[in-house]
């Protein structure tokens, strides 16, 4: 019987080395601050385009562009652009596990619980976690640069992270120790 990669026994010294340096290896597998920042800028451009092409003209057409409740922050324009912002992140993550910016850079949102992303994780990550991070001038996003799996505050709350697609299989192997 020929030996194929599927039925070979794992090389134990390699396995032990990988296990000892798992944390260092995972820092390379997960998307860091720079690539996530570039993806976010691309996403903001997409959201700006949608708001410029659809939302603002629609508000003008319905004569709602200057409508507000009590204060300017509750204007029709602020509310609709916020809805577009949060829906973009929620729907893209739910259906594609990545926004357009992440897709361009070859990144994916993954659950650290080992399962696929749940609706609760997605909503908490993309809505509540993102709101918390933005409310403090975006400073919680800097946490990405300092955590082991490059997680932001919104990732820590929802047990998610962003991984480089080309290393997903290697990370799954490290997590399940089936080399």
C-alpha positions in Angstrom: 0.0 0.0 0.0 1.3 3.4 -1.0 1.5 6.1 1.6 -0.3 9.3 0.8 -0.4 12.6 2.7 -3.9 11.6 4.0 -2.7 8.3 5.7 0.8 9.4 6.9 1.4 9.7 10.6 2.2 13.3 11.7 5.8 14.3 12.3 5.8 14.6 16.1 8.7 17.1 16.3 7.1 19.5 13.9 3.8 19.1 15.8 5.5 20.0 19.1 7.3 23.0 17.6 4.0 24.3 16.1 2.3 23.8 19.5 5.0 25.7 21.3 4.9 28.6 18.9 1.1 28.6 18.3 0.6 32.1 19.6 3.4 33.6 17.5 2.2 31.8 14.4 -1.4 33.0 15.0 -0.2 36.6 15.1 0.8 36.1 11.5 -2.4 34.3 10.5 -4.8 36.9 11.7 -5.2 40.3 10.0 -3.4 43.1 11.8 -4.3 46.7 12.3 -2.9 48.0 9.0 -4.9 45.6 6.7 -8.0 46.0 8.8 -7.7 49.8 8.7 -7.3 49.8 4.9 -10.4 47.5 4.6 -12.4 49.8 6.8 -11.4 52.9 4.7 -12.6 51.0 1.5 -15.8 50.2 3.3 -16.3 53.8 4.3 -15.9 54.8 0.6 -18.5 52.2 -0.4 -20.9 53.5 2.3 -20.3 57.1 1.3 -21.1 56.2 -2.3 -24.3 54.4 -1.4 -25.4 57.4 0.7 -24.5 59.9 -2.1 -26.2 57.9 -4.8 -29.2 56.6 -3.0 -29.9 58.0 0.4 -29.4 61.7 0.0 -31.2 62.0 -3.4 -34.1 59.9 -1.9 -34.3 62.3 1.1 -34.3 65.3 -1.3 -37.0 63.7 -3.4 -39.2 63.1 -0.4 -38.4 66.7 0.9 -37.0 65.2 4.2 -33.4 66.5 3.9 -33.8 69.2 6.6 -36.2 67.2 8.8 -35.0 66.7 12.4 -36.3 65.6 15.8 -35.3 68.1 18.5 -31.6 68.3 17.7 -29.4 68.0 14.6 -28.1 64.5 15.5 -31.6 63.2 15.1 -32.0 64.5 11.5 -33.4 62.3 8.8 -30.1 62.3 7.0 -28.1 61.2 10.1 -30.6 58.5 10.9 -30.7 57.1 7.4 -26.9 57.2 6.8 -26.5 55.4 10.2 -28.9 52.7 9.2 -27.0 52.3 5.9 -23.7 52.1 7.8 -24.8 49.4 10.2 -26.9 47.4 7.7 -23.9 47.3 5.3 -21.6 45.7 8.0 -24.3 43.4 9.4 -25.5 42.1 6.0 -22.1 41.7 4.4 -20.7 39.9 7.4 -23.8 37.6 7.6 -23.9 36.6 4.0 -20.3 36.8 2.9 -18.3 36.8 6.2 -16.5 39.8 4.9 -17.2 43.4 3.7 -16.1 44.6 0.3 -12.9 46.0 1.9 -12.1 42.7 3.5 -12.9 40.8 0.3 -10.4 43.0 -1.6 -7.7 42.3 0.9 -8.5 38.6 1.2 -9.8 38.7 4.8 -12.7 37.0 6.5 -14.5 37.3 9.9 -14.4 34.1 11.8 -15.9 32.8 15.0 -13.4 31.8 17.7 -15.9 29.4 19.1 -15.2 27.0 16.3 -18.6 27.2 14.7 -19.9 29.5 12.0 -20.8 33.0 12.9 -24.2 33.2 14.7 -26.7 36.0 14.2 -26.0 37.2 17.8 -22.3 37.4 17.2 -22.8 39.3 13.9 -25.2 41.8 15.4 -23.2 42.3 18.6 -19.9 42.7 16.6 -21.2 44.9 13.8 -23.7 47.0 15.7 -23.1 47.2 19.4 -19.4 46.6 19.4 -18.8 49.0 16.5 -20.9 51.7 18.1 -19.0 51.3 21.4 -15.7 51.6 19.5 -16.8 54.7 17.5 -18.3 56.4 20.6 -14.8 56.7 22.1 -13.3 58.4 19.1 -12.3 55.1 17.5 -9.5 54.5 20.1 -10.7 50.9 21.0 -9.9 49.9 17.4 -6.2 50.3 18.3 -6.5 47.2 20.6 -6.2 45.2 17.3 -2.5 46.0 17.2 -1.8 44.6 20.7 -3.9 41.4 21.1 -2.7 37.9 20.3 -5.3 37.3 17.5 -5.5 40.9 16.5 -9.0 41.4 18.0 -10.6 44.8 18.5 -13.0 45.5 21.3 -15.9 44.5 19.1 -14.2 41.2 18.4 -13.4 40.5 22.0 -17.1 41.0 23.0 -18.4 38.7 20.2 -15.6 36.0 20.2 -14.6 36.8 16.6 -11.6 37.9 14.7 -10.5 38.6 11.2 -8.2 36.0 9.5 -6.2 36.1 6.3 -8.0 33.7 3.9 -4.8 32.1 2.6 -4.0 30.9 6.2 -7.5 29.7 7.2 -6.7 26.1 6.7 -3.4 26.3 8.6 -5.2 28.0 11.5 -7.9 25.4 11.5 -5.1 22.8 11.7 -3.4 24.5 14.6 -6.7 24.9 16.5 -7.7 21.2 16.0 -4.1 19.8 16.2 -4.7 17.5 13.2 -1.5 18.1 11.3 
